[in-house]
Amino acid sequence: MTSASPRTHAPRPDRFDRRLLAPMILGSILNPINSSIIAVALVPIAAAFGAPASRTAWLVSALYLATSIGQPLVGRLVDVFGPRRLFLIGASLALIAGIVGTFAPSIGVLIAARVILGFGTCAGYPASMYLIRSEGERTGVQSPAGVLTALSIATQTIAVIGPTLGGVLIGVGGWRATFAVNIPLGIACLVLGYLVLPKHASSGADPSSGLRLDLVGILLFATTLVSLLLFLMNLHASMAWLLGITIVAGAGFALRELRVDDPFIDVRVFAGNVPLLVTYARAVVAAVVSYSFLYGFTQWLEDGRGLSASSAGLVLLPTFAVGIIVATLTGPRPQVRGKLIVGAAAQLVACSLLLFTSADTAVWLLVVVTLAFGVPQGLVNLALQNTVYYQADPARIGASSGLLRTFMYLGAMLASSASGALFGERATTGGMHDLAWFMVVSAGILLVVTVTDRTLKNVTRRE
């Protein structure tokens, strides 16, 4: 009796292999579920370890910092070696992080677990985008709108339902349950990845020839992000030297990548693709708004409004419902520019509503706010994902999609830093209003950048 091997049955040549959907979706949701589920756990963790809000903000930033560094690197490795082995390594790290976080004795160990988790969740999304592109080439269907929509709906569903799930888990098993959930998820990813994902490498590179990692470029890139995050987490004139390190390291990184044969991030390719760079910039400001809402508003619901973790999660549930409906209805439509304009305008309206909240605002009015945020939730992320898919070089779809996540995580780090700076010890109503103004400005920038970007019309034509 012979042992079973992955992908024993050949998929139909004219259809997307739907067996890939399960590992693609499960791998891609590892990051959003851990990004959002922590939102309702920050207050209980702070109470358990006697830590201020500015300290627990590192639980958010640590994951995004690790993922921002790891995403483009893992995306590049996926382009060269194919998705399978990177997917399995990432799933293993997520499993380890779940175990470490579940039994962490201090907030420092929790932060370390979030770093491991950040690197572990790097492979899912670029691996999925790689598989979508390779399946498109195999089947001859170059516009897999249905698959892209399914992937976007899955990730944003988890991102928004995460706080509700987190509230339930905390009610049942305490805040440690929000880390323990990675144990079954990691095991499921390992099993599905081994059984389903194909054992092949990218046609654009020969892994047998070896890949020379640009270690200097990786170090400079990491230095740029770390110093920038440390500056944002400590916005004082005395810390301006960190901003200087960010500028010097960033400039050194750009010069380095222009000179090496196999760069960590091919700056020349992206520098010659201005529409893609604008899309990345758009992803930053869009993420600033969505993650400020996810973390800041959730903390305020518990601290400023006095709701329990489970109740705060339920208040956020309408965002999930509206986002799914909007994404389902608009996903098959190719009008990327229209989605982004409507989404940015909806963000601006929703952020303005936060300015009218107070400690005694009725729950039904809070639900109205979360309903308003559901519209951009269903439009913006899907439109950004589709835009990158068509603007990126097909040979570097893994790295390009990884960079999309990197820029979104940069926005998340900015949001986390703003929440920590504006809230201080507790998430008060005054701090919530200050954060709301920050979100209004960011949403306004997103709207202006989108309305003035005429190249988005070309994306629709290409679809």
Solvent accessible surface area in square Angstrom, and as a share of the most:
residue,aa,sasa,rsa
1,M,245,1.10
2,T,126,0.74
3,S,104,0.67
4,A,86,0.67
5,S,62,0.40
6,P,17,0.11
7,R,53,0.19
8,T,81,0.47
9,H,137,0.61
10,A,97,0.75
11,P,37,0.23
12,R,130,0.48
13,P,103,0.65
14,D,79,0.41
15,R,146,0.53
16,F,32,0.13
17,D,9,0.05
18,R,169,0.62
19,R,88,0.32
20,L,1,0.00
21,L,34,0.17
22,A,52,0.40
23,P,0,0.00
24,M,3,0.01
25,I,50,0.25
26,L,30,0.15
27,G,3,0.03
28,S,1,0.01
29,I,16,0.08
30,L,5,0.03
31,N,4,0.02
32,P,13,0.08
33,I,7,0.03
34,N,2,0.01
35,S,1,0.01
36,S,0,0.00
37,I,2,0.01
38,I,2,0.01
39,A,0,0.00
40,V,0,0.00
41,A,0,0.00
42,L,4,0.02
43,V,40,0.23
44,P,32,0.20
45,I,0,0.00
46,A,19,0.15
47,A,83,0.64
48,A,62,0.48
49,F,62,0.26
50,G,69,0.66
51,A,15,0.12
52,P,47,0.29
53,A,12,0.09
54,S,51,0.33
55,R,104,0.38
56,T,1,0.01
57,A,9,0.07
58,W,56,0.20
59,L,0,0.00
60,V,3,0.01
61,S,0,0.00
62,A,5,0.04
63,L,0,0.00
64,Y,0,0.00
65,L,26,0.13
66,A,4,0.03
67,T,0,0.00
68,S,0,0.00
69,I,20,0.10
70,G,1,0.01
71,Q,0,0.00
72,P,1,0.01
73,L,38,0.19
74,V,20,0.12
75,G,0,0.00
76,R,34,0.12
77,L,30,0.15
78,V,0,0.00
79,D,5,0.02
80,V,4,0.02
81,F,44,0.18
82,G,0,0.00
83,P,0,0.00
84,R,31,0.11
85,R,139,0.51
86,L,17,0.08
87,F,9,0.04
88,L,36,0.18
89,I,99,0.50
90,G,4,0.04
91,A,3,0.02
92,S,41,0.27
93,L,58,0.29
94,A,0,0.00
95,L,35,0.17
96,I,85,0.43
97,A,2,0.01
98,G,0,0.00
99,I,78,0.40
100,V,49,0.28
101,G,0,0.00
102,T,20,0.12
103,F,151,0.63
104,A,1,0.00
105,P,103,0.65
106,S,44,0.29
107,I,16,0.08
108,G,36,0.34
109,V,50,0.29
110,L,0,0.00
111,I,28,0.14
112,A,49,0.38
113,A,0,0.00
114,R,3,0.01
115,V,54,0.31
116,I,52,0.26
117,L,2,0.01
118,G,0,0.00
119,F,82,0.34
120,G,2,0.02
121,T,3,0.02
122,C,0,0.00
123,A,4,0.03
124,G,5,0.05
125,Y,5,0.02
126,P,0,0.00
127,A,1,0.01
128,S,1,0.00
129,M,0,0.00
130,Y,15,0.06
131,L,3,0.02
132,I,0,0.00
133,R,21,0.08
134,S,27,0.18
135,E,11,0.05
136,G,3,0.03
137,E,102,0.46
138,R,90,0.33
139,T,23,0.13
140,G,56,0.54
141,V,80,0.46
142,Q,88,0.39
143,S,42,0.27
144,P,14,0.09
145,A,26,0.20
146,G,56,0.54
147,V,11,0.06
148,L,1,0.00
149,T,11,0.06
150,A,37,0.28
151,L,2,0.01
152,S,3,0.02
153,I,34,0.17
154,A,18,0.14
155,T,17,0.10
156,Q,5,0.02
157,T,27,0.16
158,I,32,0.16
159,A,21,0.16
160,V,12,0.07
161,I,48,0.24
162,G,0,0.00
163,P,0,0.00
164,T,14,0.08
165,L,60,0.30
166,G,0,0.00
167,G,0,0.00
168,V,81,0.47
169,L,39,0.19
170,I,27,0.14
171,G,65,0.63
172,V,129,0.74
173,G,48,0.46
174,G,30,0.29
175,W,26,0.09
176,R,82,0.30
177,A,19,0.15
178,T,3,0.02
179,F,5,0.02
180,A,30,0.23
181,V,28,0.16
182,N,0,0.00
183,I,48,0.24
184,P,81,0.51
185,L,28,0.14
186,G,0,0.00
187,I,87,0.44
188,A,37,0.29
189,C,1,0.00
190,L,50,0.25
191,V,77,0.44
192,L,49,0.25
193,G,0,0.00
194,Y,107,0.41
195,L,89,0.44
196,V,22,0.13
197,L,1,0.00
198,P,15,0.09
199,K,144,0.61
200,H,82,0.37
201,A,34,0.26
202,S,15,0.10
203,S,119,0.77
204,G,60,0.58
205,A,35,0.27
206,D,83,0.43
207,P,41,0.26
208,S,99,0.64
209,S,90,0.58
210,G,48,0.46
211,L,37,0.18
212,R,174,0.63
213,L,84,0.42
214,D,9,0.05
215,L,122,0.61
216,V,74,0.42
217,G,0,0.00
218,I,27,0.14
219,L,118,0.59
220,L,44,0.22
221,F,23,0.10
222,A,21,0.16
223,T,47,0.28
224,T,24,0.14
225,L,13,0.07
226,V,54,0.31
227,S,5,0.03
228,L,38,0.19
229,L,2,0.01
230,L,61,0.30
231,F,34,0.14
232,L,24,0.12
233,M,37,0.16
234,N,54,0.28
235,L,95,0.47
236,H,120,0.54
237,A,98,0.76
238,S,88,0.57
239,M,49,0.22
240,A,54,0.42
241,W,147,0.51
242,L,8,0.04
243,L,66,0.33
244,G,33,0.32
245,I,68,0.34
246,T,14,0.08
247,I,113,0.57
248,V,110,0.63
249,A,8,0.06
250,G,23,0.22
251,A,55,0.42
252,G,23,0.23
253,F,24,0.10
254,A,38,0.30
255,L,97,0.48
256,R,78,0.29
257,E,0,0.00
258,L,77,0.39
259,R,191,0.70
260,V,26,0.15
261,D,126,0.65
262,D,31,0.16
263,P,4,0.03
264,F,7,0.03
265,I,15,0.08
266,D,15,0.08
267,V,33,0.19
268,R,115,0.42
269,V,51,0.29
270,F,12,0.05
271,A,58,0.45
272,G,69,0.67
273,N,32,0.16
274,V,93,0.53
275,P,40,0.25
276,L,1,0.01
277,L,70,0.35
278,V,43,0.24
279,T,0,0.00
280,Y,3,0.01
281,A,54,0.42
282,R,0,0.00
283,A,0,0.00
284,V,21,0.12
285,V,25,0.14
286,A,4,0.03
287,A,1,0.01
288,V,5,0.03
289,V,0,0.00
290,S,31,0.20
291,Y,29,0.11
292,S,0,0.00
293,F,12,0.05
294,L,18,0.09
295,Y,2,0.01
296,G,0,0.00
297,F,0,0.00
298,T,0,0.00
299,Q,12,0.05
300,W,0,0.00
301,L,0,0.00
302,E,19,0.08
303,D,33,0.17
304,G,19,0.19
305,R,53,0.19
306,G,60,0.58
307,L,32,0.16
308,S,63,0.41
309,A,14,0.11
310,S,47,0.30
311,S,40,0.26
312,A,0,0.00
313,G,0,0.00
314,L,106,0.53
315,V,8,0.05
316,L,3,0.01
317,L,58,0.29
318,P,23,0.14
319,T,3,0.02
320,F,46,0.19
321,A,44,0.34
322,V,29,0.17
323,G,1,0.01
324,I,39,0.20
325,I,102,0.52
326,V,24,0.14
327,A,0,0.00
328,T,72,0.42
329,L,120,0.59
330,T,30,0.17
331,G,2,0.02
332,P,91,0.57
333,R,147,0.54
334,P,51,0.32
335,Q,95,0.42
336,V,0,0.00
337,R,42,0.15
338,G,35,0.33
339,K,11,0.05
340,L,1,0.00
341,I,46,0.23
342,V,83,0.48
343,G,0,0.00
344,A,0,0.00
345,A,39,0.30
346,A,19,0.15
347,Q,7,0.03
348,L,53,0.26
349,V,91,0.53
350,A,0,0.00
351,C,0,0.00
352,S,38,0.25
353,L,59,0.29
354,L,0,0.00
355,L,39,0.19
356,F,165,0.69
357,T,4,0.02
358,S,41,0.27
359,A,59,0.45
360,D,120,0.62
361,T,15,0.09
362,A,37,0.28
363,V,66,0.38
364,W,167,0.58
365,L,73,0.36
366,L,0,0.00
367,V,42,0.24
368,V,63,0.36
369,V,9,0.05
370,T,0,0.00
371,L,75,0.37
372,A,24,0.18
373,F,8,0.04
374,G,0,0.00
375,V,49,0.28
376,P,5,0.03
377,Q,25,0.11
378,G,0,0.00
379,L,9,0.05
380,V,4,0.02
381,N,43,0.22
382,L,0,0.00
383,A,0,0.00
384,L,1,0.01
385,Q,10,0.05
386,N,4,0.02
387,T,0,0.00
388,V,0,0.00
389,Y,1,0.00
390,Y,12,0.05
391,Q,23,0.10
392,A,3,0.02
393,D,57,0.29
394,P,59,0.37
395,A,60,0.47
396,R,31,0.11
397,I,4,0.02
398,G,0,0.00
399,A,6,0.05
400,S,1,0.01
401,S,0,0.00
402,G,0,0.00
403,L,9,0.04
404,L,3,0.02
405,R,21,0.08
406,T,7,0.04
407,F,58,0.24
408,M,24,0.11
409,Y,3,0.01
410,L,34,0.17
411,G,0,0.00
412,A,0,0.00
413,M,3,0.01
414,L,46,0.23
415,A,0,0.00
416,S,3,0.02
417,S,4,0.02
418,A,13,0.10
419,S,5,0.03
420,G,12,0.12
421,A,61,0.47
422,L,65,0.32
423,F,15,0.06
424,G,29,0.28
425,E,126,0.57
426,R,139,0.51
427,A,1,0.01
428,T,72,0.42
429,T,31,0.18
430,G,45,0.43
431,G,5,0.04
432,M,0,0.00
433,H,50,0.22
434,D,73,0.38
435,L,0,0.00
436,A,0,0.00
437,W,146,0.51
438,F,72,0.30
439,M,0,0.00
440,V,25,0.15
441,V,93,0.53
442,S,9,0.06
443,A,0,0.00
444,G,20,0.20
445,I,81,0.41
446,L,1,0.00
447,L,42,0.21
448,V,94,0.54
449,V,44,0.25
450,T,0,0.00
451,V,60,0.34
452,T,94,0.55
453,D,14,0.07
454,R,145,0.53
455,T,47,0.28
456,L,0,0.00
457,K,85,0.36
458,N,81,0.42
459,V,5,0.03
460,T,38,0.22
461,R,173,0.63
462,R,135,0.49
463,E,54,0.24
